Amino acid sequence: IVAPLHPTPRQTERSVTMARQASQKILFWIEDYTADPKYGIELGTSLKAAFVDGRPFLAILNRLLPDEFAYEPSETATENYAKAFAEFETRYNVPTLLDAEDAECCSDVKCLLMYL
């Protein structure tokens, strides 16, 4: 038996459903992880919307390293992304694969998941 080269509509639908469920579970985890009022973060209903300003990355880092990483977001998403990406690389050896200067750098959910 030879498998089809392209997924069937049912396989595609199942994959999309599983991806949505995974994204929702991660969003719920982030919501719980950043629930402290000092962060003042409203995540919304999607990962893309939740990370539009980069503050959740900073909150996660502060939660992981409360005595070493201060939660001090800036007014711009670019600065928040740059600070978070640099800290991820320094502390956790996560290479900076996204360009914080690119306004769309975290608009792709797959890119967000890579860091999370």
N, C-alpha and C positions, 0 to 999 in steps of 0.2 A: 504494500500500500504506500502510495506516494502522497505526502502531505501537500496541500495546496500552497502555492507561492504567496498568496495574499490571504489575510485573515478573512473569515466569513463575517457577515454583518453581526452575527450573534457573538463571535469572539471579540470583535471590536467594541461592541456595546458592553460586554462584560469587563473588558480592560478599562474602558472609560469609567465605568461604575466603581471599579476597584481603586482607580487613581483618585476619584473624588472622595471616596471613603477614607483613603490614606491621608489626603490633604486635610479633611475635616478633623481627623484624629490628631494630626500634628497641630492644627489650629487650636483645638481644645487644650492640648498640652501647653502650648505657648500662652494661651489665655490664663491657665492656672499658674504657670510659672512666672508670669508678669503681673499678677493680680494685685500686688502691693500698691496701695494708693500713691506712694511716692513716685511711681513711674508715670502715672496719669495716662496710661495707654488704653485706647479703645481700639480693639482689633478689627471690628467689623465682621464680615461674613466670608471673607476669602483671604488666602495667604497674600495674594498680590496687594490687596487693599491694606492689609495689616502692616506691611513693611514699606509702605510708600515713603515714610520719612526716616527709616533706619533706626528709630528709637527702640524697637523690640530687640534688635541685636545688642544694643548697649545694655538694656535691662537684663538680658540673658547673661551677658558677661558679668554684670554686677552681681547677679544672683549666684553665679558660679564662683566668683572671686570677690566677695563682699569687702574684704579688708585690703584688697590690692587694686581693684578697679572701681573707681567712683562713677556713679551714674550722673554724667554731666552732658546731656545732649546739647547740641548747638541748634541754631535756628535753621540750618540747611541740611537737607538729606545728604548732600555730597559729603559734608564734614562728618556726619554721623556714620555713613558707610565707610569712609576712609579710616576713621578711628576704630571702628569695629573690625574691619578687614585686617588692619595692622595688628590689632590685639589677638585676633584668631591666629594669625601667622606666628606672632611672637610666643604666645602661650601654648598653642596646640599644634603648631607646625602645619596649619592649614594654609596652603599657598593662596596668595591673592590672585584669583582667577578672573575676578570681575573688576571693571574700571569704575571706581567711585565717581569719577568725573562724568560718566555716562548717565544721564538722567533716567534712562531705561534699564539700568544695570540689574535692578531687582524686580522688573516687571514680569519676568519669566519665572513661573513657579518652580520649574526644574532647577533654575539657578539658586533660588532660595533654599530648596531642599538640599542642594549640594552643601551649603554651609550649615544647615541644621543637622 
